[in-house]
């Protein structure tokens, strides 16, 4: 993975984290994975971190 790809992935993770922080709705990992272009396992990890 190139440095540019790493930065892009990190930006998507940050955007997802901001989305999770701004909503009270129950997150749908599959939908968020498609929307943010992240692996579903990554999305689940971020949701778990947010809920802890």
N, C-alpha and C positions, 0 to 999 in steps of 0.2 A: 504494500500500500504506500503510495507516495505521500509526501508531506501535504500536498494540496488536498488529497482525498481524506487524510486524517483530519485536517482542519474543517473540511466540509461535513464530515460525520460528527465532529464535535459541535459544530453549529446546529446541526439537526437535533442532536441530543439536548442542547441548551434550549432550543425552541420547544421541544416536547416538554421539558421540565417546566418551562414558563407556562405552557398550556395547562399542564396538570395542576400547577399552583393556582391558576386563575379560574378553575372550574370546580364545582362541587359534584358534578355528575360522575357516575361510576364509569371509569375508563374501559374502553373496549380495546384490548391489546392488538387484536387483528386489524381493526380499522386504523388505529394509530400507527401501526407498523407500515401499512400501505401509505398513509398520509404523509408520514415523515421519512419514508424510505430507509427505515431501520429494521434490523432483524427483530423478530418477535421476542426472542429471548432478551434482547437489549431493552425493548419496551417494557417487558415484564419486570426486569431488574430496576428500571427507573421508577416504575409504579410502586414496587415494593419499597424502594428507598424513600419515596415520597410519603408513603403511608406509615413509615416507622418513626 
